[in-house]
Amino acid sequence: MLDQNADRMYWVIGAVLVVGALIGLAEKEFPGLLSSVFSGFTSKLKF
């Protein structure tokens, strides 16, 4: 068994890959979704 830090790093790498794949899939299937979400956030945060 790997030590605890290596196990955690594999979970972090896996989570980053899964979230990246979900963002890529969402951008491909729903092209306007992320831009509308980001514009909503920026209008609320007043950047």
Secondary structure, DSSP 8 states (H G I E B T S, - for coil): ---HHHHHHHHHHHHHHHHHHHHHHHHHH-TTHHHHHHHHHHHHHT-
